[in-house]
Amino acid sequence: MRFRPGQRLRTRADFDRSRRDGFRADCGAFILRILPLRVEPVESTVLRRLGVIASRRVGNAVKRNRAKRQFREMFRLNQDRLPPRCDVIIIVRTQYADFAYKDLEERYLRALGKCKLT
């Protein structure tokens, strides 16, 4: 499944709502926040959205963009483990560079298992 432009969290209000009301999982190299959205009976669309926050503390632009690409790929490959409608925020920490991609993916999957997604 592709990662489409409509799957990106863009507005400040969406980020704030997910940070305020979503479930939080601390994964060491990053913080994962998930907010399951209510599904209307008439609405059967599947919409999972992702927002990645990588501040300048993570590193220069090359490192920040690499982190975002890696987390978008993790999200894309594991979308089926998420509820049909949810917002996911990943906040990248400075220790991110110390971990291999496989380790980051394991932490991501473990965090998805911990969160109450129903």
C-alpha positions as CSV (number, residue, x, y, z in Angstrom):
1,M,0.0,0.0,0.0
2,R,1.3,3.4,-0.9
3,F,1.8,6.4,1.4
4,R,-0.4,9.0,-0.2
5,P,-0.3,12.7,0.3
6,G,-3.8,12.6,2.0
7,Q,-2.3,10.4,4.8
8,R,-0.1,13.2,6.2
9,L,-1.1,15.2,9.2
10,R,-0.8,18.8,8.2
11,T,-2.7,21.2,10.5
12,R,-1.7,22.3,13.9
13,A,-5.1,21.4,15.3
14,D,-4.7,17.8,14.2
15,F,-1.3,17.6,15.9
16,D,-2.6,19.2,19.0
17,R,-5.6,16.9,19.3
18,S,-3.5,13.8,18.8
19,R,-1.0,15.0,21.4
20,R,-3.7,15.9,23.9
21,D,-6.1,12.9,23.5
22,G,-4.0,10.1,22.0
23,F,-2.3,7.2,23.6
24,R,1.4,7.7,24.3
25,A,4.2,5.1,24.1
26,D,7.9,6.0,24.8
27,C,10.2,4.0,22.6
28,G,13.5,5.5,23.6
29,A,14.6,6.8,20.1
30,F,11.1,8.2,19.5
31,I,7.7,8.9,21.1
32,L,4.6,7.4,19.5
33,R,1.2,8.9,19.9
34,I,-1.9,7.3,18.4
35,L,-5.4,8.7,18.4
36,P,-8.1,6.3,17.1
37,L,-10.9,8.3,15.4
38,R,-14.6,7.6,15.6
39,V,-15.9,5.8,12.6
40,E,-19.3,7.0,11.5
41,P,-21.7,4.2,10.4
42,V,-22.2,5.8,7.0
43,E,-18.6,6.5,6.4
44,S,-16.6,3.4,5.5
45,T,-13.4,5.1,4.3
46,V,-10.1,3.9,5.6
47,L,-7.9,6.8,6.5
48,R,-4.8,6.4,8.6
49,R,-2.7,9.6,8.9
50,L,0.9,10.1,10.0
51,G,2.8,13.1,11.3
52,V,6.5,13.0,12.0
53,I,8.2,15.7,14.1
54,A,11.9,16.0,13.9
55,S,13.4,19.1,15.4
56,R,16.8,20.6,14.8
57,R,18.1,18.7,17.8
58,V,17.9,15.5,15.8
59,G,20.6,16.8,13.4
60,N,21.0,18.7,10.2
61,A,18.4,18.6,7.4
62,V,19.8,15.4,5.9
63,K,19.4,13.5,9.2
64,R,15.9,14.9,9.9
65,N,14.7,14.0,6.4
66,R,16.2,10.5,6.7
67,A,14.4,10.0,10.0
68,K,11.1,11.1,8.4
69,R,11.5,8.8,5.4
70,Q,12.3,5.8,7.6
71,F,9.2,6.4,9.8
72,R,7.0,6.9,6.8
73,E,8.2,3.6,5.5
74,M,7.5,1.8,8.8
75,F,4.0,3.3,8.9
76,R,3.4,2.4,5.2
77,L,4.5,-1.3,5.7
78,N,2.5,-1.8,8.9
79,Q,-0.8,0.1,8.2
80,D,-2.8,-3.0,8.6
81,R,-1.9,-3.2,12.3
82,L,-3.7,0.1,12.9
83,P,-7.4,0.9,13.3
84,P,-9.1,1.9,10.0
85,R,-9.3,5.6,11.0
86,C,-6.5,6.9,13.2
87,D,-3.9,9.6,13.5
88,V,-0.3,8.6,14.4
89,I,2.4,11.1,15.5
90,I,6.0,10.1,15.8
91,I,8.3,12.5,17.7
92,V,11.9,11.8,16.8
93,R,14.5,12.1,19.7
94,T,18.2,12.9,19.5
95,Q,19.1,9.3,20.2
96,Y,17.5,8.2,17.0
97,A,20.8,8.0,15.1
98,D,22.1,5.4,17.6
99,F,19.6,2.8,16.4
100,A,19.5,0.6,13.3
101,Y,16.3,0.6,11.1
102,K,15.4,-3.0,12.3
103,D,15.6,-2.0,15.9
104,L,13.5,1.1,15.3
105,E,10.9,-1.0,13.5
106,E,10.8,-3.5,16.3
107,R,10.2,-0.7,18.8
108,Y,7.5,0.7,16.6
109,L,5.7,-2.6,16.4
110,R,6.0,-3.2,20.1
111,A,4.6,0.2,20.8
112,L,1.6,-0.5,18.5
113,G,1.0,-3.7,20.5
114,K,1.0,-1.7,23.8
115,C,-1.5,1.0,22.7
116,K,-5.1,0.4,23.3
117,L,-6.3,0.7,19.7
118,T,-9.9,-0.5,19.9
